[in-house]
Amino acid sequence: MAFEIAIPADEQWPEMMRADARGFGFIPSDDQISDRRSTMDLERFRIAVDAGRIIGVAGSFSFDVTVPGGTTVPMGGITWVSVSATHRRQGILTALIGACHADIDERGEPVAMLFASEGGIYERFGYGIATHIRAMSIDRQAARLRPDLDVAGAGPVRFLEPDEADDHEAAVWERVRRIRAGEVSRSAAWGANRAANLAKPDGAFSGAFHLAHADGHAVYRVKSQWGTGVPAHTLELVELAAATPAAHLALWHAILGVDLVGTILAHHQPSDEALPYLLTNSRAVSTTMLADGLWVNVRDVATSFGARAYGTADKVVVECEGRRWAIESDGTESACRSVRTRPDLVVDRSSLGALLLGGVRPTQLAAGRHLTARSADALRRADAFFVLGPAPHCTTFF
């Protein structure tokens, strides 16, 4: 069968959303089709068309992403990738991804990132796992903050109504996203769509409740379960954003204090979430999943690696696909340039992406046969060089 790749026209938007939703197993309502349109720049999307029908979709969102050290760089967030079950094994996915990458490159965005619906798809397109998501289940009755912690001094937390919460959370987010590598910007349209979704129930869970601290916020939903005299509601933590350790402590104190709750579910936390260390009994927190988060494809090596900070003052030469790059830092300034020097590390394209955000040790990649080091000393230096700061994480699904 023949197909063509095209930029969708505005009048094709409803068909495009229905085609993509079908690939992900749901049928969008008219309201969902209408509500989502404001977040979509169709110029960044590509559709595969066969006989006038959309049989494949892929695109990207425009973000700024934080890299280690707090600098941000433009990023194309690949999303909405699907091909109809009737058109498998025809090269449609490859054509769509290639068209999106070409668009990202033309826009001068040095890196592409995505969340993968399936783990076996994207490595062949040059994407490597750069962050991990931790899902936690918390026994609320057993979870007690250590008595030596100064909760009172951490600052007050208050509830906000949804219309009050929007401005506060947007302002907090602008601070929080620059602290941890992997976090991304949120446009006004993105924030409005997020607020509208939070206001609605999600299955058996309520609309969202909003907690505010001067330096943070938390958002949660509740599923009621009254039982027979022993309430055991489930609280789902949607988001906890803290710009300071005090805000982190105060917001967790408030979450753990919500009445009638038996279990707290936190499905999307950074891998280094510190809550267990704040409790008298760390086993009150169970890790129910540790999974891949952001997958990263470095489009412009010099810009991407030159923008981030490093853990030591050093120079590491990395070879990828026949090109060699000297990545160096004097402890303050960083640079990355093309060289012909003998490499310290030889990596594949996906491992280059894994290294960018500072959450994956070269030693891990070497053990997984994705990286070869010139010597044991070069590998030791690379570990100290690339890993920096808190574990990278992206709170914003796209």
C-alpha positions in Angstrom: 0.0 0.0 0.0 1.2 3.6 -0.7 1.1 6.2 1.9 2.1 9.9 2.2 3.5 11.9 5.1 1.9 15.3 5.6 1.4 18.2 8.0 -2.2 17.9 9.3 -4.6 20.7 8.4 -6.8 22.2 11.0 -9.9 20.5 9.7 -8.2 17.1 10.1 -7.7 17.6 13.8 -10.8 15.6 14.9 -9.9 12.7 12.6 -6.2 12.9 13.8 -7.2 12.7 17.4 -9.6 9.8 16.9 -7.0 7.9 14.8 -4.3 8.3 17.5 -6.7 7.5 20.3 -7.7 4.3 18.6 -4.0 3.3 18.6 -4.0 3.8 22.4 -7.2 2.0 23.0 -9.8 4.6 23.7 -12.5 6.7 21.9 -12.2 10.5 22.7 -15.3 12.4 23.5 -16.3 15.6 21.6 -15.3 17.6 24.7 -11.8 15.9 24.8 -11.3 16.7 21.1 -12.2 20.3 21.7 -10.3 20.7 24.9 -7.0 19.3 23.7 -6.8 21.4 20.6 -5.4 24.4 22.4 -2.2 22.6 23.3 -1.5 21.3 19.8 0.7 23.1 17.3 -0.2 21.1 14.2 2.8 22.5 12.3 4.9 20.2 14.6 2.8 17.1 13.8 2.9 14.6 10.9 0.3 12.2 9.7 0.5 9.2 7.5 -2.4 9.1 5.0 -3.6 6.2 2.9 -6.5 6.6 0.4 -7.5 9.8 2.2 -7.6 8.3 5.7 -5.2 9.0 8.6 -3.4 5.7 9.4 -0.5 7.1 11.5 0.4 10.0 13.7 3.5 11.5 15.4 4.5 14.9 16.5 6.3 17.0 19.1 5.7 19.6 21.7 8.0 22.6 22.2 9.6 22.6 25.6 12.6 24.0 27.4 14.3 21.1 29.4 16.6 21.5 32.3 20.1 19.9 32.1 22.4 19.3 35.0 23.5 22.6 36.6 20.2 24.4 36.0 20.6 25.6 32.4 17.7 24.9 30.0 17.8 24.1 26.3 15.1 23.8 23.7 13.6 20.4 23.3 11.2 18.6 21.0 9.0 16.3 23.1 8.0 13.5 20.7 4.4 12.4 21.4 1.2 10.9 19.9 3.2 8.1 18.1 0.8 5.5 16.6 0.3 3.5 13.5 -3.0 1.7 12.6 -3.1 -2.0 13.2 -4.1 -2.4 9.6 -0.9 -0.9 8.3 1.9 -2.6 10.2 5.4 -3.4 8.8 5.2 -0.9 6.0 7.8 1.6 7.3 5.2 4.1 8.4 6.6 4.5 12.0 10.1 5.0 10.6 8.9 7.7 8.2 6.9 9.5 10.8 9.7 9.6 13.3 12.2 10.7 10.6 9.9 13.5 9.6 9.5 14.7 13.2 13.3 14.5 13.8 13.8 16.6 10.6 11.3 19.2 11.9 13.0 19.3 15.3 16.4 19.7 13.6 15.1 22.5 11.4 13.8 24.3 14.4 17.3 24.2 16.0 16.2 22.2 19.0 19.3 20.2 20.1 17.5 17.3 21.8 14.4 15.2 21.4 12.8 13.3 24.3 9.8 11.1 24.8 7.9 8.8 27.2 7.6 5.3 25.6 4.4 3.4 25.7 6.4 0.3 24.9 10.0 -0.3 25.9 11.2 -2.1 22.8 10.5 0.6 20.1 12.7 3.6 20.5 16.3 2.5 21.0 16.6 1.8 17.3 15.7 5.4 16.6 18.6 6.6 18.9 16.8 7.0 22.2 18.3 6.0 25.5 16.7 5.8 28.9 17.9 8.8 30.9 15.5 8.9 33.8 13.5 6.5 36.0 10.1 6.7 37.5 9.5 5.4 41.0 5.9 4.4 42.0 5.3 4.2 45.8 2.5 2.8 48.0 2.5 4.4 51.4 0.8 2.8 54.5 -0.6 6.0 55.9 -1.2 4.6 59.4 2.4 3.4 59.7 3.9 6.5 58.1 5.1 8.9 60.8 7.5 11.7 60.4 10.6 11.5 62.6 10.0 13.6 65.8 13.3 15.4 65.5 12.1 17.1 62.2 11.1 20.8 62.6 7.7 20.6 60.8 6.5 23.8 62.5 9.5 25.7 61.2 9.0 24.4 57.6 6.3 26.9 57.0 2.5 26.7 56.7 0.5 24.8 54.1 -3.0 25.7 53.1 -5.7 24.5 50.7 -6.5 26.5 47.6 -9.5 26.4 45.4 -8.8 25.4 41.8 -9.1 29.0 40.5 -6.6 30.2 43.1 -4.2 27.3 42.6 -3.5 27.9 38.9 -1.3 31.1 39.3 0.4 29.7 42.4 1.3 26.4 40.8 2.5 28.0 37.6 4.8 30.4 39.6 6.1 27.5 41.7 6.7 25.4 38.7 8.9 28.0 37.1 11.2 27.7 40.1 11.0 23.9 40.6 11.7 22.9 37.0 15.1 24.6 37.0 16.3 22.6 40.0 16.2 19.1 38.6 17.5 17.9 35.3 14.8 16.5 33.0 12.0 18.9 34.1 10.3 20.9 31.4 8.5 24.2 30.9 4.7 24.5 30.8 3.1 26.9 28.4 0.0 28.9 29.4 -2.1 26.6 27.1 -0.6 23.5 28.8 -1.4 25.0 32.2 -5.0 25.7 31.3 -5.5 22.2 29.9 -3.9 20.7 33.0 -6.2 22.7 35.3 -9.3 21.6 33.4 -8.3 18.0 33.6 -7.5 18.2 37.3 -10.9 19.7 38.0 -12.7 16.6 36.7 -13.0 13.2 38.4 -10.7 10.5 37.1 -12.5 7.2 37.1 -13.3 6.4 40.8 -11.1 9.3 42.0 -12.3 12.7 42.8 -11.4 16.0 41.2 -8.1 17.3 42.5 -7.4 19.0 45.8 -4.6 21.6 45.9 -2.2 22.3 48.7 0.0 25.4 48.7 3.3 26.3 50.4 5.1 29.5 49.8 7.8 27.4 48.0 5.8 24.5 46.7 2.5 22.8 46.0 0.9 19.4 46.0 -2.1 18.0 44.1 -4.0 14.9 45.0 -7.2 13.0 44.3 -9.2 10.7 46.7 -11.1 7.5 46.1 -13.6 6.9 48.8 -13.8 3.5 50.6 -15.9 3.7 53.8 -15.8 0.1 54.7 -17.7 -1.0 57.8 -16.8 1.6 60.3 -13.1 1.8 59.3 -12.7 4.3 56.5 -9.8 3.4 54.1 -9.8 5.9 51.3 -7.1 5.8 48.7 -5.2 9.1 48.2 -3.5 9.4 44.8 -0.7 12.0 44.8 -0.8 13.6 41.4 2.1 16.0 41.9 4.4 17.3 44.6 6.6 20.2 43.6 9.0 21.7 46.2 11.6 24.4 45.6 13.1 24.0 49.1 13.7 21.1 51.5 11.3 22.9 54.0 8.5 22.9 51.4 9.1 19.2 50.7 8.8 18.4 54.4 5.8 20.6 55.0 3.9 19.2 52.0 4.5 15.6 52.9 3.4 16.4 56.4 0.1 17.7 55.1 -0.4 14.7 52.7 0.3 12.2 55.5 -2.2 14.1 57.7 -5.2 13.8 55.3 -8.0 12.1 57.3 -9.8 8.8 56.5 -7.0 7.6 54.2 -5.6 4.1 54.4 -3.2 4.0 51.4 -1.3 6.8 49.6 -0.3 6.0 46.0 2.4 8.1 44.4 2.8 6.8 40.9 5.2 9.2 39.4 8.1 10.1 41.7 11.8 10.7 41.1 13.9 7.7 41.8 15.6 9.5 44.7 12.5 10.6 46.5 13.5 11.1 50.1 10.3 10.4 52.0 11.5 7.0 53.4 14.3 8.9 55.2 11.9 11.3 56.8 9.9 8.5 58.5 10.3 6.6 61.7 9.7 3.4 59.8 11.0 3.5 56.2 9.1 0.3 55.4 5.8 2.3 55.5 6.9 3.2 51.9 6.9 0.4 49.4 8.4 0.8 45.9 5.8 -0.8 43.6 7.5 0.0 40.4 10.8 1.4 39.1 10.4 2.0 35.3 11.9 3.9 32.5 11.0 7.6 32.3 12.4 10.0 29.7 14.1 8.6 26.7 16.6 11.0 25.1 17.9 11.4 21.6 20.7 14.0 21.3 20.4 15.8 18.0 23.1 18.4 18.5 25.9 16.9 20.6 28.0 20.1 21.0 25.0 22.3 22.1 23.5 19.7 24.4 26.6 18.6 26.3 28.1 22.1 26.2 25.1 23.4 28.1 25.2 21.2 31.1 27.4 21.2 34.2 29.6 18.2 35.3 30.7 16.6 38.5 34.4 17.2 38.2 36.9 19.4 36.3 38.0 17.0 33.6 37.9 16.3 29.8 36.3 13.1 28.5 36.5 12.3 24.8 33.4 10.4 23.6 33.0 8.7 20.2 29.6 8.1 18.8 28.9 6.8 15.2 32.4 7.6 14.1 32.5 11.2 15.4 34.5 12.2 18.5 33.6 14.9 20.9 35.7 16.4 23.7 33.5 17.3 26.6 35.2 19.3 29.2 34.6 21.4 32.3 36.9 23.5 34.5 34.4 23.3 37.4 32.6 26.4 36.3 32.3 26.6 32.5 31.6 23.6 30.2 32.3 23.1 26.5 31.9 20.4 23.9 33.6 20.3 20.5 34.4 18.0 17.7 37.9 16.5 17.9 40.1 13.7 16.4 41.7 12.7 19.7 41.7 9.1 20.9 38.3 8.4 22.7 38.0 7.6 26.4 34.5 6.2 25.7 32.8 4.7 22.6 29.0 4.8 22.8 26.0 4.1 20.6 23.5 6.8 19.9 21.1 5.7 22.6 23.7 5.7 25.3 24.7 9.3 24.3 21.1 10.2 25.2 21.3 8.2 28.5 24.3 10.2 29.6 23.0 13.7 28.9 20.9 14.2 32.1 23.4 12.9 34.5 21.3 10.0 36.0 23.0 7.1 34.3 26.6 6.0 35.2 28.9 5.1 32.3 29.7 2.0 34.4 26.1 0.8 34.0 26.2 1.3 30.2 29.5 -0.5 30.0 28.1 -3.5 32.0 25.1 -3.5 29.6 27.4 -3.6 26.6 26.3 -0.2 25.3 29.6 1.6 26.1 33.3 0.7 25.8 35.9 2.5 27.9 39.6 2.9 26.9 40.6 1.8 30.4 39.2 1.2 33.9 40.6 4.6 34.9 38.7 6.3 32.0 35.5 4.7 33.2 36.0 5.7 36.8 36.7 9.3 35.7 33.6 9.2 33.4 31.4 8.1 36.3 32.5 11.1 38.4 32.3 13.4 35.5 28.8 12.8 34.1 26.8 12.1 37.2 25.7 15.3 39.0 23.0 16.6 41.3 19.6 15.0 42.2 18.4 12.2 40.0 16.9 13.5 36.8 13.1 13.3 36.5 10.3 14.7 34.4 7.0 15.3 36.2 5.2 16.5 33.1 3.8 13.7 30.9 3.6 14.6 27.2 
